Amino acid sequence: MKKGILAIAGLAAIAMIAKKAQKRKAFVREILDDYDVKEKTPFGFADRIRTLTDEDYNALKERVRTEFGKGCCKRTTAKAE
């Protein structure tokens, strides 16, 4: 009985991870289309970033931060006592 419950929980976890990965892939694809990146490699994306204006680059950076910065690497400041 316990093995069945663990198997169901494992499948649910895998499904959640796959759904999150699919959302991220769609977001990256949307960014590549929005910024006309023809070559779908990191080098092609870097070349396109080099040609962006400062305003466009900051907009892209903020968009990526809002999508991928959720709950990851939260910065805490040490309080002086």
C-alpha positions as CSV (number, residue, x, y, z in Angstrom):
1,M,0.0,0.0,0.0
2,K,2.8,2.4,0.9
3,K,4.6,1.7,-2.4
4,G,1.5,2.6,-4.4
5,I,1.1,5.9,-2.6
6,L,4.8,6.7,-3.1
7,A,4.6,5.8,-6.7
8,I,1.6,8.1,-7.2
9,A,3.4,10.9,-5.3
10,G,6.5,10.4,-7.5
11,L,4.5,10.6,-10.7
12,A,2.7,13.8,-9.5
13,A,6.1,15.3,-8.7
14,I,7.5,14.4,-12.1
15,A,4.4,15.9,-13.8
16,M,4.8,19.1,-11.9
17,I,8.5,19.4,-12.9
18,A,7.6,18.7,-16.5
19,K,4.9,21.3,-16.5
20,K,7.3,23.9,-15.1
21,A,10.0,23.0,-17.6
22,Q,7.4,23.3,-20.4
23,K,6.4,26.8,-19.2
24,R,10.1,27.9,-19.1
25,K,10.8,26.6,-22.6
26,A,7.7,28.5,-23.9
27,F,8.9,31.7,-22.2
28,V,12.4,31.4,-23.7
29,R,10.9,30.7,-27.1
30,E,8.7,33.8,-26.8
31,I,11.7,35.9,-25.9
32,L,13.7,34.6,-28.9
33,D,10.8,35.4,-31.2
34,D,10.2,38.9,-29.7
35,Y,13.8,39.9,-30.2
36,D,14.2,38.3,-33.6
37,V,16.9,35.8,-32.6
38,K,17.5,33.7,-35.7
39,E,20.2,31.4,-34.4
40,K,18.7,29.5,-31.5
41,T,22.0,29.0,-29.6
42,P,23.5,30.8,-26.7
43,F,26.0,32.5,-29.1
44,G,23.2,33.7,-31.4
45,F,21.3,35.1,-28.4
46,A,24.5,36.8,-27.1
47,D,25.1,38.3,-30.5
48,R,21.6,39.7,-30.6
49,I,22.0,41.1,-27.0
50,R,25.1,43.0,-28.2
51,T,23.1,44.8,-30.8
52,L,20.3,45.9,-28.4
53,T,20.1,49.4,-27.1
54,D,20.4,50.0,-23.4
55,E,16.6,50.5,-23.0
56,D,15.9,47.2,-24.8
57,Y,18.5,45.4,-22.9
58,N,17.1,46.6,-19.6
59,A,13.6,45.6,-20.6
60,L,14.8,42.1,-21.5
61,K,16.8,41.8,-18.3
62,E,13.8,42.8,-16.2
63,R,11.5,40.4,-18.1
64,V,13.9,37.5,-17.4
65,R,14.3,38.5,-13.8
66,T,10.6,38.5,-13.2
67,E,10.1,35.1,-14.8
68,F,13.0,33.2,-13.4
69,G,13.8,35.1,-10.2
70,K,10.9,33.8,-8.3
71,G,12.0,32.3,-5.0
72,C,15.5,31.5,-6.1
73,C,18.5,32.8,-4.3
74,K,16.8,35.2,-2.0
75,R,19.2,37.7,-0.7
76,T,19.1,38.4,3.0
77,T,21.1,41.1,4.7
78,A,22.9,40.5,8.0
79,K,21.5,42.7,10.7
80,A,24.1,44.5,12.7
81,E,23.7,43.9,16.4
